Amino acid sequence: MSDRSTPGDGTRCVHAGLPEPTPGEPFLPGPVFAAPYHLDPAAGPEATPNGYGRPDNPTRRRLEAAIGELEGGEALAFASGQAALTAVLLPLLRPGDTVLLPTDGYFPVRAFATETLASLGVQVRFVPTAGPYPAFDGVRLILVETPANPGLDVCDVTDLAERAHAAGALLAVDNTTATPLGQRPLDLGADLVVASGTKALTGHSDLLLGYVASRAAELLEPIRAWRTTTGAIPGAFDAWLAHRSLATLDLRLTRQSANAAAVAAALRARTDVTGVRWPGLPDDPAYPVASRQMRRFPGVVSFDLGSADRVARFLAASRLVFAATSFGGLHTTADRRAQWGDDVPAGFLRFSCGIEDTADLLADLTAALDAAGEP
Ligand SMILES: Cc1ncc(COP(=O)(O)O)c(C=O)c1O
């Protein structure tokens, strides 16, 4: 037996959120499917943690305990990453407030801000993830995404948290690409973590999930109330699947990150691929900050194949790379982001390494690129 006082990532993932061992009970109890629960006829809802399924579900609470352990705070689970992001932006911002968002982050957040937040009287300003950041005076909330999707730039969370707090602003970090094993924004000084659990956190491409985590009860309470009011909850089965998947996060990320290192190096060695970005490449612009603040590098690489036609030929020739618009899953996927409206070149690909054997993935990638010919 090891006498380690701080368990490693694999141990933390396997045990996160599990109930105390009880003879005759499963390790991870199955999903509780309930809309109403039995109430005490006299004491009513005060006598039980479970009154009605929208605010209360034990399967969801277990998942939240697990995510909270990994992020180092208290977590609230949402129906999707977008539900979590809007649950931070809408209850915390008031007319007249200013919010700072990334120019190069997940585009529906920008669309939501310019279409909905601006119409509610919130001033919306945009900053590139890599900066430079303006003074934060008069800003209520800064939301950063690091590494940013899809360009993979990063920002210094500790520095931004200090500057935000000096100006009386809040810092929220979208931790989707990194996952809580890749970085712990609350430890770095962020007030809130928000993320899509649809991606690497759960990683099986079979559910949507989001979460918000914080150490500040006064921030989480309005967000919890917002979730109860809007009903943006994950169902019990998805919460249970997510919890089951979380147990292998360490293993999955280890292989994804190793595959990304090999893929990035192989792409760099080719003269027919440009713009290769991966925060773990020592000469990547993101490397100095990423290597300081991240605990491990993500499985996502981005690069440019020069044209939409060449991307199509590459994807048609590959046996292992699925064309799909998500990332962080078990299967290697690639997404031509210009087809969704991202402000990137026509041949730009977000390439998400799965857990295939590295040698197989490299062989397939090389053969498919060779078959795709010139741009
Ligand atoms: C960085 C980031 N944040 C949030 C989201 C939204 O997550 P969901 O699709 O689970 O709503 C995504 C989705 O791709 C994302 O990439």
The ligand as an SDF file (V2000), in Angstrom:
LIG
                    3D

 16 16  0  0  0  0  0  0  0  0999 V2000
  -14.9360   25.9680  -24.8560 C   0  0  0  0  0  0  0  0  0  0  0  0
  -16.3730   25.5880  -24.9240 C   0  0  0  0  0  0  0  0  0  0  0  0
  -17.2190   26.0660  -23.9950 N   0  0  0  0  0  0  0  0  0  0  0  0
  -18.5280   25.7430  -24.0290 C   0  0  0  0  0  0  0  0  0  0  0  0
  -19.0650   24.9250  -25.0010 C   0  0  0  0  0  0  0  0  0  0  0  0
  -20.5210   24.6180  -25.0080 C   0  0  0  0  0  0  0  0  0  0  0  0
  -20.7250   23.3210  -24.5670 O   0  0  0  0  0  0  0  0  0  0  0  0
  -22.0030   22.4120  -24.9220 P   0  0  0  0  0  0  0  0  0  0  0  0
  -21.8630   22.0310  -26.3640 O   0  0  0  0  0  0  0  0  0  0  0  0
  -21.8940   21.2850  -23.9640 O   0  0  0  0  0  0  0  0  0  0  0  0
  -23.2060   23.2610  -24.7080 O   0  0  0  0  0  0  0  0  0  0  0  0
  -18.2160   24.3920  -25.9640 C   0  0  0  0  0  0  0  0  0  0  0  0
  -18.7530   23.5100  -27.0170 C   0  0  0  0  0  0  0  0  0  0  0  0
  -18.0510   23.1500  -27.9560 O   0  0  0  0  0  0  0  0  0  0  0  0
  -16.8510   24.7480  -25.9360 C   0  0  0  0  0  0  0  0  0  0  0  0
  -15.9930   24.2870  -26.8570 O   0  0  0  0  0  0  0  0  0  0  0  0
  1  2  1  0
  2  3  1  0
  2 15  2  0
  3  4  2  0
  4  5  1  0
  5  6  1  0
  5 12  2  0
  6  7  1  0
  7  8  1  0
  8  9  2  0
  8 10  1  0
  8 11  1  0
 12 13  1  0
 12 15  1  0
 13 14  2  0
 15 16  1  0
M  END
$$$$
